[in-house]
Amino acid sequence: IIVDTRSAHRLGEFRSVAGNLMSRPVKTIDSETTILEAGNIMTKYGHAGLPIVQGDKLIGVISRKDVDKAIGHGLGHAPVKGFLSKEVVTADLTTSIMELRTMMIEHNIGRIPVVDKGKLVGIITRTDLLRALHGSDYISGREQLPPSGVIIEKSEIKKRIKDLLPHFIQEVLEKTGQIASELNVKAYLVGGIVRDILLNQPNFDLDIVIEVDGITFAKRLTEIIGGRIRTHQKFGTAVLILKNGFHMDIATARTEFYEYPAALPSVERGSIRQDLYRRDFTINAMAISLNEDTFGEVLDFFVAQRDLAKRKNRVITNL
């Protein structure tokens, strides 16, 4: 991974420590999980390896290569504890982006678990690192966005929120960011409202996604700003009805998969990236961070701003 001095100089513009770069929650297994079960989980989620935990403590990792080798020797029934690697390269919440880069190069690894006091709290992949250093276009091999599709700065997003949205919605978004910091979670504005803010158009459909527990967050927000709440435990969602009758949706970040063709999707907690991947078109799959330290930052994993500039509706393929 190579980074020029200009990229290094601009690192402050990115979320440049592990605690901000990491994806969470992390898909994990315990030491008694069988090799076959681990392989099926890797296939289902498209992972090349899995962290192994005891309680919430990281005790090792197992790779796709290890699983395939064990199955090849007829050991699919055996627990992963006999095959895990205990020498795990890890980062903590304050590990810098340059340290992460060095760790991946020196150890020839594509993912680094993030631990806090021994507890597994997130994971950083090579894709996370490249995106933070160079933006989404670097990963896909494309040149940087042209002026007509350039990423809009946080300051401009903040200005548009102030200009386009009613004052009470602005206050809700500010309170959302404050509570997210209080609860140590990530909060994002998602959906058509993000698209329209980028187009400099008003939209009052308020959809918020929370990593990791949307219902707990919604209850806390209701305590602070008042109103009524309706929750849907099965889907991890809530509808908050403000005192003025305004409705807003709060959801837990989710991922989905299909057990077999034509099956209904199974839904589990996921990261904001996985949640956005569930959307229909790229232009509807962007998010704006609401946390106090990153308020106004646009998350655009699918180069949707270029599609907006070209007035193009591009489908997100989800196989």
Buried (B, 14 or more C-beta within 10 A) or exposed (E): EEBEEEBEEEBEEBBBBBBBBBBBBBBBBEBEBBBBBBBBBBEEBEBEBBBBBEEEEBBBBBBBEBBEEBBEEEBBEBBBBEBBEEEBBBBBBEBBBEBBBEBBEEEEBBBBBBBBEEEBBBBBBBBBBBBBBBBBBBBEEEEEBEEEBEBBEBEBBBEBBEEBBEEEBBEBBBBBBBBBBEBEBBBBBBBEBBBBBBEEEEBEEBBBBBBBBBBBBBBBBBEEBEBEBEBEEEEBBBBBBBEEEBBBBBBBBBBBBEEEEEEEEEBBBBBBBBBBBBBEBBBBBBBBBBBBEBBBBBBBBBBBBBBBBEEEEBEBEEE
